[in-house]
Protein backbone atom coordinates (compact mmCIF):
# COMPACT_ATOMS: atom_id res chain seq x y z
CA UNK A 1 0.00 0.00 0.00
CA UNK A 2 2.76 2.50 0.89
CA UNK A 3 4.44 1.85 -2.46
CA UNK A 4 1.21 2.57 -4.32
CA UNK A 5 0.73 5.84 -2.43
CA UNK A 6 4.32 6.93 -3.10
CA UNK A 7 3.79 6.14 -6.79
CA UNK A 8 0.80 8.53 -6.86
CA UNK A 9 -1.90 5.87 -6.91
CA UNK A 10 -5.01 5.73 -4.75
CA UNK A 11 -5.83 2.84 -2.42
CA UNK A 12 -9.08 1.77 -0.78
CA UNK A 13 -9.10 1.22 2.98
CA UNK A 14 -11.86 -0.55 4.91
CA UNK A 15 -13.74 1.64 7.38
CA UNK A 16 -15.82 0.79 10.44
CA UNK A 17 -19.46 0.00 9.75
CA UNK A 18 -21.63 1.43 8.27
CA UNK A 19 -19.09 2.95 5.86
CA UNK A 20 -17.69 0.39 3.41
CA UNK A 21 -14.32 1.99 2.52
CA UNK A 22 -12.34 5.17 2.11
CA UNK A 23 -10.20 6.23 -0.84
CA UNK A 24 -6.75 7.46 0.17
CA UNK A 25 -4.06 9.16 -1.92
CA UNK A 26 -1.28 11.70 -1.46
CA UNK A 27 -2.95 14.08 -3.93
CA UNK A 28 -6.59 15.30 -3.66
CA UNK A 29 -6.99 15.25 -7.45
CA UNK A 30 -6.23 11.52 -7.44
CA UNK A 31 -8.96 10.85 -4.87
CA UNK A 32 -11.44 12.88 -6.90
CA UNK A 33 -10.49 11.18 -10.16
CA UNK A 34 -11.03 7.72 -8.62
CA UNK A 35 -14.40 8.82 -7.24
CA UNK A 36 -15.46 10.36 -10.56
CA UNK A 37 -15.49 13.90 -9.17
CA UNK A 38 -14.05 17.11 -10.62
CA UNK A 39 -10.31 17.14 -9.81
CA UNK A 40 -10.50 20.50 -8.03
CA UNK A 41 -13.30 19.53 -5.63
CA UNK A 42 -12.28 19.79 -1.95
CA UNK A 43 -11.63 16.50 -0.15
CA UNK A 44 -11.47 15.49 3.50
CA UNK A 45 -8.09 15.12 5.15
CA UNK A 46 -7.05 12.87 8.04
CA UNK A 47 -4.39 14.43 10.24
CA UNK A 48 -2.26 12.63 12.81
CA UNK A 49 -1.15 15.78 14.68
CA UNK A 50 -3.82 18.47 15.05
CA UNK A 51 -1.19 21.06 16.02
CA UNK A 52 0.30 20.89 12.53
CA UNK A 53 -2.89 22.20 10.89
CA UNK A 54 -4.33 24.49 13.59
CA UNK A 55 -2.63 27.63 12.24
CA UNK A 56 -4.20 27.09 8.80
CA UNK A 57 -7.82 26.92 9.96
CA UNK A 58 -9.95 30.05 9.66
CA UNK A 59 -11.79 29.82 12.98
CA UNK A 60 -11.76 31.72 16.27
CA UNK A 61 -9.55 30.55 19.14
CA UNK A 62 -12.62 29.24 21.00
CA UNK A 63 -13.85 27.38 17.94
CA UNK A 64 -10.38 25.93 17.34
CA UNK A 65 -10.51 24.32 20.78
CA UNK A 66 -13.92 22.85 20.00
CA UNK A 67 -12.76 21.55 16.61
CA UNK A 68 -9.71 19.90 18.20
CA UNK A 69 -11.88 18.29 20.90
CA UNK A 70 -14.37 16.99 18.33
CA UNK A 71 -11.62 15.57 16.12
CA UNK A 72 -9.24 14.19 18.73
CA UNK A 73 -11.45 13.24 21.65
CA UNK A 74 -14.75 12.45 19.96
CA UNK A 75 -13.12 11.23 16.71
CA UNK A 76 -15.61 13.06 14.50
CA UNK A 77 -15.08 14.45 11.03
CA UNK A 78 -15.29 18.23 11.08
CA UNK A 79 -15.28 20.45 8.01
CA UNK A 80 -13.82 23.91 8.65
CA UNK A 81 -12.64 26.71 6.36
CA UNK A 82 -8.91 27.13 5.81
CA UNK A 83 -6.71 30.02 4.77
Residue, then its C-alpha position, 0 to 999 in steps of 0.5 A: x500500500x505505501x508503495x502505491x501511495x508513493x507512486x501517486x496511486x489511490x488505495x481503498x481502505x476498509x472503514x468501520x461500519x456502516x461505511x464500506x471503505x475510504x479512498x486514500x491518496x497523497x494528492x486530492x486530485x487523485x482521490x477525486x479522479x477515482x471517485x469520478x469527481x471534478x479534480x479541483x473539488x475539496x476532499x477530506x483530510x485525516x491528520x495525525x497531529x492536530x497542532x500541525x494544521x491548527x494555524x491554517x484553519x480560519x476559525x476563532x480561538x474558541x472554535x479551534x478548541x472545540x474543533x480539536x476536541x471533536x476531532x481528537x477526543x470524539x473522533x468526529x469528522x469536522x469540516x472547517x474553512x482554511x486560509 
